[in-house]
Amino acid sequence: MYSVLEQIIAEFFGTMSLLIFGAGVVANVVLKGTKGNNSGWIVIAFGWGLGVALSVYAINYITGAHINPAVTFALLVDGQMELGTALGYMAAQFVGAGVGSAIVFYMYYPHFKAEEDAGAKLAVFSTGAEIRNTPANFFSEVVGTFMLLFGIQGIFAAGNEVTAGVGPLLVGLLVAVIGLSLGGTTGYAINPARDLGPRIAHFLLPVPGKGSSDWNYSWIPVVGPFVGGALGLLTYHAVFSGAALGTLFIMLAVFVVLQAATFFIKLDGQA
């Protein structure tokens, strides 16, 4: 049994590891002069996925390897965590993500210096929409994180002997497939710490010719994952726990969300 402090430290290092792998693969693909320059989105998606898997394996036996405030928040909403512990986890995750991205920056410093595109430099640290549309971008982050938590619940469901021992690897593959199928719109943060911690690091670090940290967009990859993650976990429980009323409530909520999305699309078409 590990103390809360030991668990918080584990979350720090787990999230730091995640960003070293994740921001590292982005740097390898987008920065000038790297071995992996222009190797593409598939490399990024699988690099992130394998980074998640290895980071989960590293601390899963200590904390369950949240390494994502959206996961911690969803468990808090579901009554599986105490508020104080959850806040400690999330603080460690945000700081760990910032430190991990800073390590990548210093490792790739000559390539940051050689790269002229400020957008490519920011992309190493944080996500951004390919087409700026606030409702659509927010919806993308909600859906991506919904699928993340819904999938994680299935992978680690009690009695699921199929995934015994390979759960972390399957979580990594889940992240990879979310990137491949749902990540083309916003870069799929699906993790508030993964985006905000490194964005703060981008703002503070002496990145050559870095340009803006894009704070106007920064709330979307934070709030969207918190909403989507909680909905994903609660939906899984409602549907697969035999709670008929809960299932009906979730179906109604999905209907309302889709109607709201339709409304915003109509407004956008009239603009």
C-alpha positions in Angstrom: 0.0 0.0 0.0 1.5 3.3 -1.1 1.0 6.6 0.7 -0.9 9.5 -1.0 2.4 11.3 -1.3 4.0 8.4 -3.1 1.0 8.1 -5.4 1.2 11.8 -6.3 5.0 11.5 -7.0 4.2 8.5 -9.2 1.6 10.5 -11.2 4.2 13.3 -11.6 6.8 10.9 -13.1 4.2 8.9 -15.1 2.9 12.1 -16.8 6.4 13.4 -17.3 7.3 10.1 -19.0 4.2 10.5 -21.2 5.2 13.9 -22.4 8.8 13.0 -23.0 7.6 10.3 -25.4 4.6 12.3 -26.8 6.1 15.7 -27.2 9.3 13.9 -28.3 7.6 12.2 -31.3 6.0 15.4 -32.3 9.3 17.2 -32.2 10.9 14.4 -34.2 8.3 14.7 -36.9 7.7 18.5 -37.2 11.0 20.2 -36.4 13.6 21.0 -39.1 16.6 18.7 -39.5 15.4 15.7 -37.4 15.8 12.1 -38.5 12.0 11.7 -38.5 11.1 15.1 -40.1 7.9 14.9 -42.2 7.3 11.3 -41.3 3.7 12.1 -40.8 0.6 11.8 -38.6 0.7 8.0 -38.3 4.1 8.2 -36.6 2.8 10.8 -34.2 -0.3 8.8 -33.4 1.6 5.5 -32.7 4.4 7.4 -30.8 1.8 8.9 -28.5 0.0 5.5 -28.1 3.2 3.6 -27.2 4.2 6.4 -24.9 0.9 6.1 -23.1 1.3 2.3 -22.8 4.8 2.4 -21.4 3.9 5.2 -19.0 0.9 3.3 -17.7 3.0 0.1 -17.2 5.5 2.2 -15.2 3.1 3.3 -12.5 -0.1 1.3 -12.9 0.7 -0.8 -9.8 1.0 2.3 -7.7 -2.0 4.6 -8.8 -3.7 2.8 -11.6 -1.8 5.3 -13.8 -4.2 8.1 -14.4 -1.6 10.4 -16.0 -4.5 12.5 -17.2 -6.6 14.9 -15.1 -9.7 13.9 -17.1 -9.3 10.4 -15.8 -8.9 11.6 -12.3 -11.8 14.0 -12.5 -14.1 11.3 -14.0 -13.2 9.0 -11.0 -13.9 11.9 -8.6 -17.3 12.5 -10.2 -18.0 8.8 -10.0 -17.3 8.8 -6.3 -14.2 6.6 -6.6 -11.7 9.2 -5.3 -11.5 11.7 -2.5 -11.3 15.4 -3.4 -7.9 16.0 -1.7 -6.3 13.0 -3.4 -7.8 13.9 -6.8 -6.5 17.5 -6.5 -3.0 16.2 -5.6 -3.0 13.9 -8.6 -4.1 16.6 -11.0 -1.5 19.1 -9.7 1.2 16.4 -10.2 0.0 15.6 -13.7 0.0 19.3 -14.8 3.5 19.9 -13.4 4.8 16.6 -14.7 3.6 17.3 -18.2 5.3 20.7 -18.2 8.5 19.3 -17.0 8.4 16.5 -19.6 7.9 19.0 -22.4 10.7 21.1 -21.1 13.1 18.1 -21.2 12.1 17.6 -24.9 12.7 21.2 -25.6 16.2 21.1 -24.2 17.0 17.8 -26.0 15.8 19.2 -29.4 17.1 22.7 -28.8 19.2 22.9 -32.0 16.2 21.9 -34.0 14.0 24.5 -32.4 16.7 27.0 -33.2 16.8 25.8 -36.9 13.0 25.7 -37.3 11.5 28.9 -38.8 7.9 28.0 -38.3 6.6 29.2 -34.9 3.5 27.1 -35.3 5.6 23.9 -35.6 7.4 24.9 -32.4 4.1 25.4 -30.6 2.8 22.1 -31.9 5.5 20.2 -30.0 4.1 21.6 -26.8 0.3 21.8 -27.3 -2.5 21.1 -29.6 -4.5 23.4 -32.0 -7.4 23.1 -34.4 -6.7 22.7 -38.1 -9.9 24.7 -38.8 -10.9 27.1 -36.0 -14.5 26.6 -35.1 -15.1 26.8 -31.3 -18.2 24.6 -31.0 -16.7 22.0 -33.4 -13.3 22.0 -31.8 -14.8 21.7 -28.3 -17.1 18.8 -29.5 -14.0 17.1 -31.0 -12.3 17.1 -27.6 -15.4 15.9 -25.8 -15.9 13.0 -28.2 -12.3 12.0 -28.2 -12.1 11.9 -24.4 -15.5 10.2 -24.1 -14.1 7.4 -26.2 -10.9 7.2 -24.1 -12.7 6.8 -20.8 -15.4 4.6 -22.3 -12.7 2.3 -23.7 -10.6 2.3 -20.6 -13.6 1.2 -18.5 -14.1 -1.7 -20.9 -10.4 -2.7 -20.8 -10.2 -2.7 -17.0 -13.7 -3.9 -16.3 -13.9 -6.4 -13.4 -14.0 -9.9 -14.7 -12.5 -9.0 -18.1 -10.0 -11.8 -18.2 -9.2 -11.2 -21.9 -7.3 -8.0 -21.1 -5.4 -9.3 -18.0 -1.8 -8.3 -18.1 -2.1 -6.4 -21.4 -4.4 -3.6 -20.2 -1.8 -0.8 -20.5 -0.8 -1.9 -24.0 -4.5 -1.8 -25.0 -4.9 1.6 -23.5 -1.9 2.7 -25.7 -3.6 1.2 -28.8 -6.8 3.0 -27.8 -5.0 6.3 -27.7 -3.4 5.5 -31.1 -6.7 4.7 -32.8 -8.3 7.9 -31.3 -5.5 9.8 -32.9 -5.9 8.1 -36.2 -9.6 8.4 -36.4 -10.6 11.4 -34.3 -7.4 13.4 -34.0 -7.4 15.2 -37.4 -9.5 18.1 -36.2 -7.8 19.4 -33.1 -4.7 17.1 -32.6 -6.7 15.2 -29.9 -5.4 16.5 -26.6 -7.9 14.3 -24.7 -5.8 15.2 -21.6 -5.9 18.7 -20.0 -2.3 18.2 -18.5 -0.9 17.1 -21.8 -1.9 20.5 -23.3 -1.9 23.1 -20.5 1.3 22.1 -18.7 3.4 22.2 -21.9 1.6 25.3 -23.1 2.7 27.1 -19.9 6.2 25.7 -20.5 6.2 27.1 -24.1 5.3 30.5 -22.6 8.0 30.4 -20.0 10.9 28.7 -21.8 13.4 30.6 -24.1 12.1 28.9 -27.3 13.9 30.7 -30.2 11.3 32.6 -32.3 8.4 31.0 -30.6 5.6 33.4 -31.2 2.3 33.2 -29.4 1.3 30.4 -27.0 -2.3 30.7 -28.4 -4.1 31.3 -25.1 -7.4 32.1 -26.8 -7.7 28.4 -27.8 -6.1 27.0 -24.6 -9.4 26.4 -22.7 -10.8 24.0 -25.3 -8.3 21.1 -24.7 -8.7 21.6 -21.0 -12.5 21.9 -20.5 -13.5 19.5 -23.4 -11.6 16.5 -22.0 -12.9 17.1 -18.5 -16.5 17.0 -19.8 -16.0 14.2 -22.3 -14.1 12.0 -19.8 -16.7 12.2 -17.1 -19.5 11.5 -19.6 -17.6 8.5 -21.0 -17.1 6.9 -17.6 -20.7 7.6 -16.4 -22.1 6.3 -19.7 -20.2 3.1 -19.5 -21.5 2.5 -16.0 -25.1 3.4 -16.9 -25.2 1.2 -20.0 -23.4 -1.9 -18.6 -24.5 -1.9 -15.0 -28.1 -2.7 -16.0 -29.3 0.8 -14.9 -32.2 1.3 -17.3 -33.0 4.8 -16.1 -29.4 5.8 -16.3 -29.2 4.5 -19.8 -32.3 6.5 -20.8 -30.8 9.6 -19.2 -27.5 9.2 -21.1 -29.4 8.7 -24.4 -31.4 11.9 -23.7 -28.1 13.7 -22.9 -26.6 12.5 -26.2 -29.7 13.7 -28.1 -29.4 17.1 -26.5 -25.7 17.4 -27.3 -26.3 16.4 -30.9 -29.2 18.9 -31.2 -26.9 21.6 -29.8 -24.2 20.7 -32.3 -26.7 20.9 -35.1 -27.8 24.3 -33.9 -24.2 25.6 -33.9 -23.6 24.2 -37.4 -26.6 26.0 -38.7 -25.4 29.2 -37.1 -22.0 28.7 -38.7 -23.7 28.2 -42.1 -25.5 31.5 -41.8 -22.4 33.4 -40.8 
